[in-house]
Amino acid sequence: MAGTATAWRTANIAQNAGQLWGLLAIPGAGARITLHTDGTPESVANPTAFHYGATQEGAKLMLKPAFDKYNVDEFRAPIVTNIGDLQAGISAALVGVTDMDVIKNLLPGQGTYATGSGFKEVRIGTIAIVYQSVAHIFPLIEDVTKFGVWNLYSALNDAGVEFAVGRKQLGFSPVNFVGYEITSRAATDTLMNYWKQIV
Amino acid sequence: MNANIDSLRKQHGDKAPEVMREIAQLGGFGDVGSGQGSIPASYAGGLDLAGVLADSNTALSSSDKDKIAKLAGVTRAQATSIVDDKTGEQSSAAKMNPTKEK
């Protein structure tokens, strides 16, 4: 009888600078956002793709289910469970805090952007909330010609804008893109897609 | 390879919202509308058609792909050439010097 081959998976690691993109086209059934060969969103398929810029420490990609557990008197451990809550998100701290195009995309339901002779501004009040397709795209360690993608189909930043201004520090504004379900999609594909390119 | 309200308005005029709803339904993007859980017709990012129309996508029937392509004024061949582009499999060095690899 033979043993079983181990698989340490030390090539399947995340250790690369990625890119945070927003205002992407929403992918359809069975599809993923279309990338160019350099890993950026393909421009014809994603004409409004917006790069959010450099970050303080990369990005944190999160998908967390909360399992509700149900017990009966006759057994000690739970006997059944279901997913009561599901959170998906991409968080980072952005350096481009004086770029008004960045700021306007971080204030859904609040910020109205305008530009004219000598200024760019974002005014804060009440406007319609707009969601956007957001993705973090990163080169793979296991194959330097391939990319991994964490794509939230419909998301918005719920962290607002907050940054420090000082002589001895670099101001970063934390962002937290929270994924929302497009409930009219297929039940197995309403929230997001985590995928990687393969040969 | 993108369907959004502006691009569809150029082709279909006032019928653009209706066309966008049909494309979204055929392509499994989700409903286009103003309710929660829907995609607003005004969403600037639009719908990625390259992925759904590519030959490698088996989630849609060929006839649905043809309908989407016709409504959006694009070709399936173009979608396939974008999505199934194999130049991504070249090493970084080969991408920088493609003639040498040939």
Boltz contact constraints between the chains, C-beta under 6 A:
constraints:
  - contact:
      token1: [A, 23]
      token2: [B, 44]
      max_distance: 6.0
  - contact:
      token1: [A, 23]
      token2: [B, 45]
      max_distance: 6.0
  - contact:
      token1: [A, 24]
      token2: [B, 45]
      max_distance: 6.0
  - contact:
      token1: [A, 25]
      token2: [B, 2]
      max_distance: 6.0
  - contact:
      token1: [A, 25]
      token2: [B, 45]
      max_distance: 6.0
  - contact:
      token1: [A, 25]
      token2: [B, 46]
      max_distance: 6.0
  - contact:
      token1: [A, 25]
      token2: [B, 47]
      max_distance: 6.0
  - contact:
      token1: [A, 25]
      token2: [B, 48]
      max_distance: 6.0
  - contact:
      token1: [A, 26]
      token2: [B, 29]
      max_distance: 6.0
  - contact:
      token1: [A, 26]
      token2: [B, 47]
      max_distance: 6.0
  - contact:
      token1: [A, 27]
      token2: [B, 48]
      max_distance: 6.0
  - contact:
      token1: [A, 27]
      token2: [B, 51]
      max_distance: 6.0
  - contact:
      token1: [A, 28]
      token2: [B, 27]
      max_distance: 6.0
  - contact:
      token1: [A, 28]
      token2: [B, 28]
      max_distance: 6.0
  - contact:
      token1: [A, 28]
      token2: [B, 29]
      max_distance: 6.0
  - contact:
      token1: [A, 28]
      token2: [B, 52]
      max_distance: 6.0
  - contact:
      token1: [A, 29]
      token2: [B, 28]
      max_distance: 6.0
  - contact:
      token1: [A, 29]
      token2: [B, 59]
      max_distance: 6.0
  - contact:
      token1: [A, 30]
      token2: [B, 57]
      max_distance: 6.0
  - contact:
      token1: [A, 30]
      token2: [B, 59]
      max_distance: 6.0
  - contact:
      token1: [A, 31]
      token2: [B, 51]
      max_distance: 6.0
  - contact:
      token1: [A, 31]
      token2: [B, 52]
      max_distance: 6.0
  - contact:
      token1: [A, 31]
      token2: [B, 57]
      max_distance: 6.0
  - contact:
      token1: [A, 32]
      token2: [B, 51]
      max_distance: 6.0
  - contact:
      token1: [A, 33]
      token2: [B, 48]
      max_distance: 6.0
  - contact:
      token1: [A, 34]
      token2: [B, 48]
      max_distance: 6.0
  - contact:
      token1: [A, 34]
      token2: [B, 50]
      max_distance: 6.0
  - contact:
      token1: [A, 34]
      token2: [B, 51]
      max_distance: 6.0
  - contact:
      token1: [A, 34]
      token2: [B, 82]
      max_distance: 6.0
  - contact:
      token1: [A, 34]
      token2: [B, 83]
      max_distance: 6.0
  - contact:
      token1: [A, 37]
      token2: [B, 87]
      max_distance: 6.0
  - contact:
      token1: [A, 37]
      token2: [B, 88]
      max_distance: 6.0
  - contact:
      token1: [A, 42]
      token2: [B, 82]
      max_distance: 6.0
  - contact:
      token1: [A, 44]
      token2: [B, 1]
      max_distance: 6.0
  - contact:
      token1: [A, 45]
      token2: [B, 1]
      max_distance: 6.0
  - contact:
      token1: [A, 45]
      token2: [B, 2]
      max_distance: 6.0
  - contact:
      token1: [A, 45]
      token2: [B, 48]
      max_distance: 6.0
  - contact:
      token1: [A, 45]
      token2: [B, 50]
      max_distance: 6.0
  - contact:
      token1: [A, 47]
      token2: [B, 2]
      max_distance: 6.0
  - contact:
      token1: [A, 48]
      token2: [B, 44]
      max_distance: 6.0
  - contact:
      token1: [A, 48]
      token2: [B, 45]
      max_distance: 6.0
  - contact:
      token1: [A, 133]
      token2: [B, 45]
      max_distance: 6.0
  - contact:
      token1: [A, 145]
      token2: [B, 88]
      max_distance: 6.0
  - contact:
      token1: [A, 145]
      token2: [B, 89]
      max_distance: 6.0
  - contact:
      token1: [A, 145]
      token2: [B, 91]
      max_distance: 6.0
  - contact:
      token1: [A, 182]
      token2: [B, 30]
      max_distance: 6.0
  - contact:
      token1: [A, 182]
      token2: [B, 37]
      max_distance: 6.0
  - contact:
      token1: [A, 183]
      token2: [B, 37]
      max_distance: 6.0
  - contact:
      token1: [A, 184]
      token2: [B, 30]
      max_distance: 6.0
  - contact:
      token1: [A, 184]
      token2: [B, 31]
      max_distance: 6.0
  - contact:
      token1: [A, 184]
      token2: [B, 37]
      max_distance: 6.0
  - contact:
      token1: [A, 184]
      token2: [B, 38]
      max_distance: 6.0
  - contact:
      token1: [A, 185]
      token2: [B, 30]
      max_distance: 6.0
